[in-house]
Structure formats: structure tokens, C-alpha cells
Amino acid sequence: MRRAVATIGLCLSLLTGGAATAATLQENNEAMFRLMQEKRGVTDTQIAAIRKIFQASGYAGQGNPAATRHPMTPQQAQAKLPQDAYQYYRNAQFERICGRKYMAPLYDPATQRPEDAKVCVDMFEYPNVPLAYPVTWIKASEAAQVCFAEGKRMGDAHEWEGAAAGALLPPDYRFDLGTPQAMRAAHNAKWGPSKSWTYGPQWQRGICAQGSQKSPGCNGGSWAGCGSNTYPVGSFPGCKSALGVYDLEGNAAEHMNLPLNESQMASRGSRTLGVTEMKGSWFIWDTIRAHEEWARWRAPYWHGTPVMSSHSHANYHLGFRCFADVK
């Protein structure tokens, strides 16, 4: 155990955020890229493409180092686990199906086996490495480009909801209704009576990475004033859906694709995509439940833009995870 803690501390020493590290955003990102290569096998070519996206953004990373104060270190998160985190979260069956580390197959357990899955999802928020802090301050368009750079893609709303609810069901988009607002209302009316959360039928405090606080004086979204005060991904091993996906509640909220017609469905090969959908609750939820939220809930059209718009939204609590079609 001591060796595991020391290893994670060495690999993630630049990712703890806050003034104590004296690290810049670029230094944090470079440490994260090295970790992605070492622990997930992301290639040099893929990292080069991802680096360009982050550099062009100027903000994408694990938060503003000057403002961010993470409530838990990777070493503290490791101490909660019975073995080295990188091994604890490995799943040989998932890797055979998905062809990559730290991805989980999505399927309907009522009628399918894991081997029947046609799509997999990152087990953790990006960078999808156990005990790394999630990426924030990234636009939906940039998140989609990062996923493409890894040979993955952004997920459709129904895929994220299936991961959270523990059963991937067929798409139920009401394209005939025409607007994101009308589609949302119809979907929530359908699923509201049977709402559930990733870990069960009742919402609970303390299960997921939701016990942090906003930066003092955070005014709703400034880079200088609002730290990404997130936890290392996988810090709460009980915050897991029935399909083996972590941190769908808590930590960063997540960009997702809401298609407005069939040609915008990422799950059917579109790279044009639809409009932005924000998924998941985030790091202050145990104290401030800012809005309704459950596994299949679809949010209002907050900061709505086309996913691939250069003006799509970024924020200190907003991140993403990638999906990949099974080949």
C-alpha cells in the first residue's frame, strides 16, 4: 500500500492544484498528458493532437491553479482503496470488450450480456485515469475534438443516461417536437415517475464526490475567482452505476450531445452533432442542490449552442467523458 501511495503521489504531484504546487496550467496539463500515456496508453500522436486543443483553449485543464483548492489529494484517495488504484479499477472483461483500459460496455442487462455491447464509455471523467482530477474549463466543441483525437466520440444524451441508470435503452428522442425544450419536457415526463440515481432509488449525501465548496467570492463563473475544487476521480468507489461507471454524479458536470434529428446522433456516426446538454451533478451537491437531477434527467437548455460551435460553453465545474463504438 505504501508503495502504491508513493507511486500515485509521484505521478500526480503536479495535479493537486492550489498555490502549494506553484504549478502553471500548462505544467499541470503536461503532467496529465504523461499520466494518460503511462496509465492508459494514449499515443504520442494522440497526445500531440490533444495538446494543440488544450493550448488553443488557454483555459482547458484541471482548473485555474491560482484559484483551485481540491478537497482531497490523490494520496488521500488512494488510502481509501484496498490496493493500488490503477489495478483496483482495471477490469479484464471490460478491456476485452472495449479494447481499451478504463472503459465500460453499455447494454441492457434485462436482455443483453456485456459482450453484446455496441458502445463503451469512459469509466471516469476525462482524463479517465484513476485518481486524476477531472478536466474543466473546456468547451463542448473542444471536448468533442479531444474525444475524436483519441479515436472516440462524444456521447448522445441517452447513452449517458443509460450508463447512469444501469441500462442502455433504445433512443427515445422526440424529434417531431422540434426544440430542445419540448424534447426535454417530453423525456422528463416519461421517466420522472421512475427516477433513480446511479447508486440506487433514493438520493443520498456522502456517496459521491459532492462534499466540496465553491471558492469564496466565486461570482458564478470567472476564471480568476472560481476554482475547480474537484476530487480525484474514483475517490468514492461506491459512486458507481450498475454498469461499472464512476462519478456520473458529483465532481464535474459533463458535456453531452443532444441530437435534434437523426443525422446529429453521435451514436450513428455523426461528427456534426446536435446541441449541448449538461449532465450530472457536481462537487457541491451535498450542500447546494441547485436544481433537479437524476439518472435519466435532461436539463433545461442551459448555455445552449450547437456542440461544435466555437462559442460553446465552458465553466469551472463543467467537464466531459468520451464514448467509443465497439468494433
Secondary structure, 3 states (H helix, E strand, C coil): CHHHHHHHHHHCHHHCCCHHHCCCHHHHHHHHHHHHHHHHCCCHHHHHHHHHHHHHHCCCECCCCCCCCCCCCHHHHHHCCCCCHHHHCCCHHHHHHHCCCCEEEECCCCCCCHHHCCEEEECCCCCCCCCCCCCECCCHHHHHHHHHHCCCECCEHHHHHHHHHCCCCCCCCCHHHCCHHHHHHHHHHHHHHHCCECCECCCCCCCCECCCCCCCCCCCCCCCCCCCCCCCCCCCCCCECCCCCECCCECCEEEEEECCCHHHCHHHCCCCCCEEEEECCCCCCCCCCCCCCCCCCCCCCCCCCECCCCCCCCCCCEECCCEEECC
